[in-house]
C-alpha cells in the first residue's frame, strides 16, 4: 500500500471513532423527564464522559457549571461556554451543562 492511502485510512478511522464517541456521549447524557424538550434541560456529566481523551472538533456550544477552587470559603460555581459537551465533561471541575452558549 502506498503512504497516502494508509494515511487516509487512518484519518477515516479516527473520525469514525470520534463520531461514535460523540454519539455515545450524547446518548449517555440524556436527561430524565424532559418530555422531548432538551432546550432548557440540565445534563449531569457522567463518569463515562470523563474518561474520554479526545473530543471531536464540533461546535455545538454548551453552558457548563464549573466549580471554582477557592482558598478560604466555598465559592459558587461559575458558568462557562464550552464548544461541545465532550469538551465540557472532560474538565474535572464541570458538574453539569445546558445546551447553548452562556448568557452574559
N, C-alpha and C positions, 0 to 999 in steps of 0.2 A: 504494500500500500504506500501511496505517496504521502508526504507530510501534510499538505493542505487538507487532504481528505480526512486524515486522522484528527487533525486539529478541529475541523468542522464537526466531526462526530463527538469529540469531547465537549465542545460548546453546546451542542444539542442535548447531550446527556446531562450537563449541569443545569441547563434551562429546564429540562423535564423534571429533574429532582426538585428544583426551586419551585416550580409550578405546583407539584404535588404537595410540597411542604406548606406552601401558602394556602392551598385548598384545605388541607387538614387543619391548619392553624385557624382558619375561619370557621370550620365546622366545629372544632372543639370550643370555640369562644362564644357560641350561640347562647344568648341569654334565655333564661326560662321565663315563661309567662309574658312574652311581649306581644302575643297575638298577631305576629307578622309585621308589626311596626317596630323596626330597629333604629329609627332615626334618633330617638332620644334614649335608647336603652344603654345601660352601663354594662360593659363587659369586664369581668374579672380576668386577670392574667393567670392562666393555669400553669402548673409545673411543666407540662409537656411543651408549652410555648416558650419557656425559659431555657430549654435545652438546645435550641437552635444556635448554630454557629454562623450561619449565613442567611441573609434575608434577600429576597428578590427586590430589584430596584423598580418598585411600582409605587406611583404616587396616588395613594388613597388615604388622605390625611385623617388622623385621629387626634383627639384631645385627651391626653393622659393625665391622671392624677399621680404626681411624683412626690414621694415622701422626701422631706427635707431633713438633712442630717444637722441637727443643732447641737451646740456645745453645752448650753446651760438648761434651757427649757424645751419641752416638746414644741415643735413648730407645726402649724397646719400644712397639709400638702399644698403644692402649687400646681397649676395647670400648665401644661406644655404641649405644643403641637409636634407630632412626630409624622414622618412621611407615610407610615402604614402601621398596622397593628403588630406586625412582626418586629419592626424596629422598636416599638414601644415596649413590648413584653420581654425582649432580651435584656432590657435595662432592669437590673435588680431592684431599683428604687421605685419602679412603676407598679402601682397597685391595681389600677383599672383604667378603662378608657371609654370614650363615646365616639361615635363616627363623626367626622368633620373637624375643621380647624377650631382651635380655642378662640373664644371671643376676647377682645382686648379689654 
